[in-house]
Amino acid sequence: MHSACAGLHMAAFARWRAFAAASTMLDQSIGLQARMRE
């Protein structure tokens, strides 16, 4: 694997992980708000 390809792959993976973490935090905050409203 070329180093350029490895760098692109790592950048894409880091971006995907950041997106997954952000969406998980968003889901949790929405769930907390819904629970507090009940």
VMD Tcl script that builds the backbone (N, CA, C; Angstrom):
set m [mol new atoms 114]
animate dup $m
set s [atomselect $m all]
$s set {name element resname resid chain x y z} {
  {N N MET 1 A 0.854 -1.194 0.000}
  {CA C MET 1 A 0.000 0.000 0.000}
  {C C MET 1 A 0.887 1.241 0.000}
  {N N HIS 2 A 0.575 2.173 -0.880}
  {CA C HIS 2 A 1.350 3.413 -0.935}
  {C C HIS 2 A 1.048 4.275 0.290}
  {N N SER 3 A 2.019 5.064 0.697}
  {CA C SER 3 A 1.829 5.896 1.887}
  {C C SER 3 A 0.718 6.921 1.656}
  {N N ALA 4 A 0.565 7.396 0.409}
  {CA C ALA 4 A -0.497 8.368 0.113}
  {C C ALA 4 A -1.864 7.710 0.298}
  {N N CYS 5 A -1.980 6.460 -0.173}
  {CA C CYS 5 A -3.245 5.748 -0.012}
  {C C CYS 5 A -3.542 5.499 1.474}
  {N N ALA 6 A -2.495 5.140 2.219}
  {CA C ALA 6 A -2.678 4.893 3.648}
  {C C ALA 6 A -3.132 6.175 4.347}
  {N N GLY 7 A -2.543 7.312 3.952}
  {CA C GLY 7 A -2.934 8.581 4.570}
  {C C GLY 7 A -4.388 8.921 4.263}
  {N N LEU 8 A -4.799 8.681 3.019}
  {CA C LEU 8 A -6.194 8.951 2.650}
  {C C LEU 8 A -7.129 8.048 3.429}
  {N N HIS 9 A -6.746 6.779 3.566}
  {CA C HIS 9 A -7.590 5.813 4.273}
  {C C HIS 9 A -7.740 6.215 5.740}
  {N N MET 10 A -6.633 6.601 6.377}
  {CA C MET 10 A -6.682 7.006 7.780}
  {C C MET 10 A -7.523 8.260 7.956}
  {N N ALA 11 A -7.424 9.205 7.015}
  {CA C ALA 11 A -8.209 10.440 7.107}
  {C C ALA 11 A -9.695 10.124 6.985}
  {N N ALA 12 A -10.040 9.236 6.059}
  {CA C ALA 12 A -11.449 8.874 5.875}
  {C C ALA 12 A -11.975 8.142 7.117}
  {N N PHE 13 A -11.147 7.259 7.683}
  {CA C PHE 13 A -11.553 6.516 8.872}
  {C C PHE 13 A -11.744 7.465 10.055}
  {N N ALA 14 A -10.816 8.426 10.212}
  {CA C ALA 14 A -10.930 9.393 11.310}
  {C C ALA 14 A -12.191 10.231 11.143}
  {N N ARG 15 A -12.492 10.607 9.896}
  {CA C ARG 15 A -13.690 11.413 9.648}
  {C C ARG 15 A -14.941 10.600 9.968}
  {N N TRP 16 A -14.939 9.308 9.584}
  {CA C TRP 16 A -16.097 8.465 9.850}
  {C C TRP 16 A -16.289 8.280 11.356}
  {N N ARG 17 A -15.170 8.087 12.066}
  {CA C ARG 17 A -15.283 7.907 13.520}
  {C C ARG 17 A -15.784 9.182 14.185}
  {N N ALA 18 A -15.321 10.348 13.720}
  {CA C ALA 18 A -15.781 11.612 14.293}
  {C C ALA 18 A -17.279 11.777 14.034}
  {N N PHE 19 A -17.714 11.408 12.829}
  {CA C PHE 19 A -19.135 11.518 12.497}
  {C C PHE 19 A -19.970 10.569 13.354}
  {N N ALA 20 A -19.474 9.334 13.530}
  {CA C ALA 20 A -20.196 8.357 14.345}
  {C C ALA 20 A -20.298 8.842 15.791}
  {N N ALA 21 A -19.200 9.400 16.312}
  {CA C ALA 21 A -19.214 9.887 17.692}
  {C C ALA 21 A -20.181 11.061 17.836}
  {N N ALA 22 A -20.189 11.968 16.840}
  {CA C ALA 22 A -21.081 13.132 16.906}
  {C C ALA 22 A -22.540 12.692 16.839}
  {N N SER 23 A -22.852 11.738 15.953}
  {CA C SER 23 A -24.240 11.303 15.836}
  {C C SER 23 A -24.682 10.558 17.094}
  {N N THR 24 A -23.748 9.827 17.728}
  {CA C THR 24 A -24.086 9.130 18.970}
  {C C THR 24 A -24.382 10.147 20.072}
  {N N MET 25 A -23.555 11.184 20.165}
  {CA C MET 25 A -23.785 12.221 21.177}
  {C C MET 25 A -25.104 12.929 20.907}
  {N N LEU 26 A -25.417 13.163 19.630}
  {CA C LEU 26 A -26.673 13.823 19.273}
  {C C LEU 26 A -27.853 12.946 19.693}
  {N N ASP 27 A -27.771 11.641 19.415}
  {CA C ASP 27 A -28.834 10.719 19.805}
  {C C ASP 27 A -29.025 10.729 21.321}
  {N N GLN 28 A -27.916 10.722 22.065}
  {CA C GLN 28 A -28.001 10.684 23.520}
  {C C GLN 28 A -28.624 11.969 24.056}
  {N N SER 29 A -28.247 13.130 23.488}
  {CA C SER 29 A -28.790 14.391 23.987}
  {C C SER 29 A -30.274 14.489 23.655}
  {N N ILE 30 A -30.688 13.987 22.487}
  {CA C ILE 30 A -32.116 14.002 22.133}
  {C C ILE 30 A -32.879 13.080 23.080}
  {N N GLY 31 A -32.283 11.922 23.389}
  {CA C GLY 31 A -32.931 10.983 24.303}
  {C C GLY 31 A -33.069 11.586 25.695}
  {N N LEU 32 A -32.059 12.310 26.154}
  {CA C LEU 32 A -32.123 12.950 27.472}
  {C C LEU 32 A -33.221 14.000 27.501}
  {N N GLN 33 A -33.315 14.809 26.440}
  {CA C GLN 33 A -34.339 15.848 26.384}
  {C C GLN 33 A -35.733 15.227 26.380}
  {N N ALA 34 A -35.903 14.143 25.631}
  {CA C ALA 34 A -37.210 13.478 25.574}
  {C C ALA 34 A -37.568 12.913 26.942}
  {N N ARG 35 A -36.573 12.369 27.653}
  {CA C ARG 35 A -36.826 11.776 28.967}
  {C C ARG 35 A -37.178 12.869 29.979}
  {N N MET 36 A -36.505 14.016 29.889}
  {CA C MET 36 A -36.780 15.102 30.832}
  {C C MET 36 A -38.169 15.684 30.594}
  {N N ARG 37 A -38.653 15.628 29.363}
  {CA C ARG 37 A -39.955 16.215 29.052}
  {C C ARG 37 A -41.098 15.383 29.611}
  {N N GLU 38 A -40.862 14.070 29.794}
  {CA C GLU 38 A -41.950 13.215 30.270}
  {C C GLU 38 A -42.347 13.537 31.710}
}
mol reanalyze $m
mol bondsrecalc $m
mol representation Tube
mol addrep $m
